[in-house]
Amino acid sequence: MTEIAYISIGSNLNNPQQQVITAVTELNEVLNTKVAAVSHWYRTSPMGPQDQPDYINGVAKLETKLSPEQLLKALQTIEDGHFRERKEHWGARTLDLDILLYGNQTINLPYLQIPHPGITTRNFVLLPLADINPQLVLPDETALATLLESCSSKGIVRLSSGDICGTTG
């Protein structure tokens, strides 16, 4: 059975624009998975330590036949291919791929939480999700539109297509 999954994509190291573009291509190459849509790209202030470069963030909508665990493993393989280092919580990274939503499922495992715990408060997740599906409703029946009402636009700038070549954003 095919499920819809939303994946956040972020990078702030080693040519972040190219990292996110390449990540979308690689997501589309994952077995039994197809990229159905990609949000606009956003330049965002770092969430954690401020002594790091700004991020490029967006969201991809996937159609996948993989289980959530299989999808997580595929995302981690893509991150590893981008030399992702997991040294510091909220630290700088070449590529960060997170499962935001997987169908209407709620999963709470030590290594995987869906919906993603930060989905309701992070403007760099909410705004790109709204680009793709403004009518989206989370598994707990919270409407994305309701979350956007209290979403700050501080530290986030939507990039034009000229700012990042080769994207749909």
Backbone hydrogen bonds in HBPLUS format (Angstrom, degrees):
<---DONOR---> <-ACCEPTOR-->    atom                        ^
c    i                          cat <-CA-CA->   ^        H-A-AA   ^      H-
h    n   atom  resd res      DA  || num        DHA   H-A  angle D-A-AA Bond
n    s   type  num  typ     dist DA aas  dist angle  dist       angle   num
A0003-GLU N   A0064-THR O   2.77 MM  61  5.39 164.6  1.79 155.6 158.1     1
A0064-THR N   A0003-GLU O   2.89 MM  61  5.39 165.7  1.91 155.7 160.2     2
A0103-GLY N   A0004-ILE O   2.65 MM  99  5.14 164.2  1.67 172.4 166.7     3
A0005-ALA N   A0062-LEU O   2.94 MM  57  5.07 159.1  1.99 138.0 144.4     4
A0062-LEU N   A0005-ALA O   2.69 MM  57  5.07 173.9  1.69 164.1 165.7     5
A0006-TYR N   A0101-LEU O   2.96 MM  95  5.17 153.6  2.03 134.0 140.9     6
A0100-LEU N   A0006-TYR O   2.74 MM  94  5.38 161.6  1.78 156.8 161.3     7
A0101-LEU N   A0006-TYR O   3.43 MM  95  5.17 156.0  2.50 128.9 133.8     8
A0007-ILE N   A0060-ALA O   2.85 MM  53  5.21 164.1  1.87 154.1 159.6     9
A0060-ALA N   A0007-ILE O   2.87 MM  53  5.21 158.5  1.92 148.8 155.5    10
A0008-SER N   A0098-ASP O   2.85 MM  90  5.19 153.1  1.92 151.1 155.5    11
A0098-ASP N   A0008-SER O   3.16 MM  90  5.19 153.1  2.23 132.3 140.2    12
A0009-ILE N   A0058-GLY O   2.83 MM  49  5.25 162.8  1.86 150.8 148.1    13
A0058-GLY N   A0009-ILE O   2.93 MM  49  5.25 142.8  2.07 149.1 156.1    14
A0010-GLY N   A0096-ASP O   2.96 MM  86  5.02 141.6  2.11 141.7 150.3    15
A0096-ASP N   A0010-GLY O   2.76 MM  86  5.02 141.7  1.90 151.9 154.9    16
A0011-SER N   A0056-ILE O   3.07 MM  45  5.48 139.4  2.24 141.5 153.4    17
A0056-ILE N   A0011-SER O   2.83 MM  45  5.48 150.8  1.92 154.4 163.6    18
A0012-ASN N   A0093-ARG O   3.03 MM  81  5.87 170.7  2.04 176.5 174.9    19
A0018-GLN N   A0015-ASN O   2.99 MM   3  5.56 120.3  2.36 114.1 127.3    20
A0019-GLN N   A0015-ASN O   3.02 MM   4  6.31 156.4  2.08 151.1 158.5    21
A0020-VAL N   A0016-PRO O   3.02 MM   4  6.27 163.8  2.04 157.9 158.6    22
A0021-ILE N   A0017-GLN O   3.20 MM   4  6.37 158.7  2.25 143.8 149.9    23
A0022-THR N   A0018-GLN O   2.91 MM   4  6.00 168.7  1.92 153.8 157.1    24
A0023-ALA N   A0019-GLN O   2.92 MM   4  6.08 150.6  2.01 142.7 151.6    25
A0024-VAL N   A0020-VAL O   3.11 MM   4  6.36 154.4  2.18 145.7 150.3    26
A0025-THR N   A0021-ILE O   3.26 MM   4  6.63 160.3  2.30 148.0 152.8    27
A0026-GLU N   A0022-THR O   2.90 MM   4  6.19 158.0  1.95 152.7 159.2    28
A0027-LEU N   A0023-ALA O   2.78 MM   4  6.03 149.4  1.87 150.4 159.0    29
A0028-ASN N   A0024-VAL O   3.13 MM   4  6.37 151.2  2.22 145.1 151.8    30
A0029-GLU N   A0026-GLU O   3.04 MM   3  4.96 144.0  2.17  96.0 107.1    31
A0030-VAL N   A0027-LEU O   3.24 MM   3  5.40 162.9  2.27 105.2 110.4    32
A0033-THR N   A0030-VAL O   3.14 MM   3  5.44 128.9  2.41 146.1 137.7    33
A0065-LYS N   A0032-ASN O   2.86 MM  33  5.43 150.5  1.95 158.7 167.1    34
A0034-LYS N   A0063-GLU O   2.81 MM  29  5.20 149.4  1.90 145.9 156.1    35
A0063-GLU N   A0034-LYS O   2.83 MM  29  5.20 159.5  1.87 153.4 160.5    36
A0036-ALA N   A0061-LYS O   2.73 MM  25  5.45 157.1  1.78 152.8 159.7    37
A0061-LYS N   A0037-ALA O   2.83 MM  24  5.07 167.1  1.84 143.9 147.6    38
A0039-SER N   A0059-VAL O   2.88 MM  20  5.37 163.8  1.91 164.6 168.9    39
A0159-LEU N   A0041-TRP O   2.87 MM 118  5.62 176.7  1.87 153.5 154.1    40
A0042-TYR N   A0057-ASN O   2.84 MM  15  5.17 151.3  1.92 150.0 158.7    41
A0057-ASN N   A0042-TYR O   2.82 MM  15  5.17 159.1  1.86 148.9 156.2    42
A0043-ARG N   A0157-VAL O   2.81 MM 114  5.19 161.4  1.85 154.2 155.1    43
A0157-VAL N   A0043-ARG O   2.87 MM 114  5.19 151.4  1.95 147.8 157.0    44
A0044-THR N   A0055-TYR O   2.91 MM  11  5.09 156.8  1.97 134.5 141.7    45
A0055-TYR N   A0044-THR O   2.79 MM  11  5.09 162.0  1.82 154.9 157.5    46
A0045-SER N   A0155-GLY O   2.85 MM 110  5.08 145.1  1.98 144.8 152.8    47
A0071-LEU N   A0067-SER O   2.87 MM   4  6.09 158.6  1.92 156.5 162.7    48
A0072-LEU N   A0068-PRO O   2.88 MM   4  6.10 159.1  1.93 147.9 153.6    49
A0073-LYS N   A0069-GLU O   3.04 MM   4  6.29 159.4  2.08 145.7 150.8    50
A0074-ALA N   A0070-GLN O   2.99 MM   4  6.26 154.4  2.06 144.8 151.8    51
A0075-LEU N   A0071-LEU O   2.89 MM   4  6.19 156.6  1.95 154.1 160.4    52
A0076-GLN N   A0072-LEU O   2.93 MM   4  6.20 159.0  1.98 152.8 158.4    53
A0077-THR N   A0073-LYS O   2.96 MM   4  6.17 145.9  2.07 144.0 153.4    54
A0078-ILE N   A0074-ALA O   3.04 MM   4  6.35 153.8  2.11 145.9 152.3    55
A0079-GLU N   A0075-LEU O   2.91 MM   4  6.23 163.5  1.94 151.7 156.3    56
A0080-ASP N   A0076-GLN O   2.88 MM   4  6.05 160.2  1.92 144.5 149.9    57
A0081-GLY N   A0077-THR O   3.02 MM   4  6.24 145.6  2.14 141.2 150.2    58
A0081-GLY N   A0078-ILE O   3.08 MM   3  5.05 119.9  2.46  94.8 109.9    59
A0082-HIS N   A0079-GLU O   2.90 MM   3  5.13 144.6  2.02 104.3 115.6    60
A0084-ARG N   A0079-GLU O   3.13 MM   5  5.36 153.3  2.20 135.4 138.7    61
A0083-PHE N   A0080-ASP O   2.95 MM   3  4.93 153.3  2.03 110.4 111.6    62
A0091-GLY N   A0088-GLU O   2.91 MM   3  4.83 149.3  2.00 130.8 123.7    63
A0116-HIS N   A0100-LEU O   2.94 MM  16  4.67 149.9  2.03 126.9 133.7    64
A0105-GLN N   A0102-TYR O   3.04 MM   3  5.86 160.6  2.08 143.3 146.6    65
A0107-ILE N   A0114-ILE O   2.65 MM   7  4.86 156.0  1.71 141.1 149.2    66
A0114-ILE N   A0107-ILE O   2.85 MM   7  4.86 159.6  1.90 136.2 141.9    67
A0109-LEU N   A0112-LEU O   2.87 MM   3  5.02 167.9  1.88 152.0 152.6    68
A0112-LEU N   A0109-LEU O   3.25 MM   3  5.02 151.5  2.33  98.7 107.0    69
A0119-ILE N   A0116-HIS O   3.06 MM   3  5.42 169.7  2.07 122.9 125.7    70
A0121-THR N   A0118-GLY O   3.26 MM   3  5.79 157.3  2.31 117.1 123.1    71
A0122-ARG N   A0118-GLY O   3.31 MM   4  6.08 139.6  2.49 166.1 172.9    72
A0125-VAL N   A0122-ARG O   3.01 MM   3  5.40 160.5  2.05 112.7 118.2    73
A0126-LEU N   A0122-ARG O   2.92 MM   4  6.20 171.1  1.93 161.4 163.5    74
A0127-LEU N   A0123-ASN O   3.10 MM   4  5.73 164.4  2.12 139.1 143.8    75
A0129-LEU N   A0125-VAL O   3.01 MM   4  6.13 154.9  2.08 148.2 156.1    76
A0130-ALA N   A0126-LEU O   2.96 MM   4  6.18 153.6  2.03 148.7 155.7    77
A0131-ASP N   A0127-LEU O   3.08 MM   4  6.43 138.5  2.26 142.1 153.5    78
A0131-ASP N   A0128-PRO O   3.11 MM   3  4.96 124.6  2.44  91.0 105.4    79
A0132-ILE N   A0128-PRO O   3.35 MM   4  6.70 148.4  2.45 144.9 151.0    80
A0132-ILE N   A0129-LEU O   3.12 MM   3  5.35 123.4  2.46  99.6 112.7    81
A0133-ASN N   A0129-LEU O   2.80 MM   4  5.99 176.1  1.80 164.1 165.4    82
A0136-LEU N   A0133-ASN O   3.04 MM   3  5.41 161.5  2.08 121.6 122.9    83
A0144-LEU N   A0136-LEU O   2.87 MM   8  5.48 172.7  1.87 159.9 157.5    84
A0138-LEU N   A0142-THR O   2.85 MM   4  5.30 166.4  1.87 158.0 154.3    85
A0141-GLU N   A0138-LEU O   2.77 MM   3  5.20 153.6  1.84 126.5 128.9    86
A0146-THR N   A0143-ALA O   3.00 MM   3  5.28 128.6  2.27 103.7 116.5    87
A0147-LEU N   A0143-ALA O   3.29 MM   4  6.75 153.7  2.36 148.6 155.4    88
A0148-LEU N   A0144-LEU O   2.91 MM   4  6.22 151.7  2.00 154.0 162.8    89
A0149-GLU N   A0146-THR O   3.25 MM   3  5.34 136.8  2.45  96.6 107.8    90
A0150-SER N   A0147-LEU O   3.28 MM   3  5.83 144.8  2.41 109.9 117.4    91
A0151-CYS N   A0148-LEU O   3.14 MM   3  4.75 165.6  2.17 101.1 104.6    92
A0163-ASP N   A0160-SER O   2.89 MM   3  5.33 146.6  2.00 110.9 120.9    93
